[in-house]
Amino acid sequence: MSNPVHVTIYGQNFTVVTGEEPERVEALAAEVDGLMRNIASRGVVDSNRAAMLACLHLADQVKTLQSQLADIKAQPLQKQKLADLLQLLDDELK
């Protein structure tokens, strides 16, 4: 069931309609707010500019995590392939 959750990000109020727990949405909004404020503290004060830089930062984090996850998922497969190859070699040497 969708519920409205009221959050404030970088001084602007938003209503997010979501099926998520309100605490989760509030925590995510707080994280985005903190990121935008951190960016703004470096001299970027325009909210649109801070939001775009925050989005780029978060997109970079997502891509990095996706790449790391792909590497982790590939490792067991590589280990299994190596084990299979070693078994084939052992079988041929017998």
Secondary structure, 3 states (H helix, E strand, C coil): CCEEEEEEECCEEEEEEECCCHHHHHHHHHHHHHHHHHHHCCCCCCHHHHHHHHHHHHHHHHHHHHHHHHHHHHHHHHHHHHHHHHHHHHHHHC
